[in-house]
Amino acid sequence: RILHDAQANAATINGLWWWVLPPGLAIALLGLGFAFIGAALNTILFPKMKTI
């Protein structure tokens, strides 16, 4: 919703970076967190699995 409002009100063109940057960073950090959790679970559940 926040990113939609930022796009609808042309926040990046008007210099309102704080409408775009914090929600975008939150989404990126959430995705990164899920990736780290997945990697940790993979290591815990399959310890003999070798990665290249």
One Martini backbone bead per residue (centre of mass of N, CA, C, O) as a GRO file, in nm:
protein
   52
    1ARG     BB    1   0.058   0.063  -0.021
    2ILE     BB    2   0.294   0.259   0.003
    3LEU     BB    3   0.415   0.213  -0.283
    4HIS     BB    4   0.160   0.293  -0.435
    5ASP     BB    5   0.141   0.584  -0.331
    6ALA     BB    6   0.417   0.670  -0.435
    7GLN     BB    7   0.354   0.619  -0.735
    8ALA     BB    8   0.089   0.789  -0.762
    9ASN     BB    9   0.259   1.061  -0.642
   10ALA     BB   10   0.548   1.086  -0.753
   11ALA     BB   11   0.790   1.067  -0.540
   12THR     BB   12   1.059   1.055  -0.706
   13ILE     BB   13   1.014   1.321  -0.867
   14ASN     BB   14   0.955   1.501  -0.589
   15GLY     BB   15   1.172   1.392  -0.361
   16LEU     BB   16   1.020   1.142  -0.191
   17TRP     BB   17   1.217   0.903  -0.071
   18TRP     BB   18   1.070   0.816   0.209
   19TRP     BB   19   0.839   0.651   0.050
   20VAL     BB   20   1.044   0.425  -0.075
   21LEU     BB   21   1.293   0.326   0.091
   22PRO     BB   22   1.184   0.186   0.354
   23PRO     BB   23   0.995  -0.029   0.220
   24GLY     BB   24   1.211  -0.149   0.032
   25LEU     BB   25   1.408  -0.237   0.257
   26ALA     BB   26   1.210  -0.419   0.410
   27ILE     BB   27   1.166  -0.621   0.181
   28ALA     BB   28   1.463  -0.699   0.140
   29LEU     BB   29   1.518  -0.796   0.434
   30LEU     BB   30   1.302  -1.014   0.437
   31GLY     BB   31   1.418  -1.183   0.205
   32LEU     BB   32   1.698  -1.226   0.334
   33GLY     BB   33   1.596  -1.369   0.587
   34PHE     BB   34   1.467  -1.612   0.441
   35ALA     BB   35   1.729  -1.708   0.310
   36PHE     BB   36   1.885  -1.763   0.575
   37ILE     BB   37   1.684  -1.962   0.694
   38GLY     BB   38   1.700  -2.167   0.462
   39ALA     BB   39   2.005  -2.224   0.488
   40ALA     BB   40   2.000  -2.320   0.781
   41LEU     BB   41   1.797  -2.552   0.745
   42ASN     BB   42   1.964  -2.705   0.536
   43THR     BB   43   2.206  -2.755   0.725
   44ILE     BB   44   2.048  -2.901   0.953
   45LEU     BB   45   1.886  -3.126   0.781
   46PHE     BB   46   2.156  -3.144   0.563
   47PRO     BB   47   2.476  -3.201   0.654
   48LYS     BB   48   2.588  -3.392   0.399
   49MET     BB   49   2.547  -3.171   0.209
   50LYS     BB   50   2.702  -3.058  -0.077
   51THR     BB   51   2.858  -2.774  -0.197
   52ILE     BB   52   2.990  -2.577  -0.476
   0.00000   0.00000   0.00000
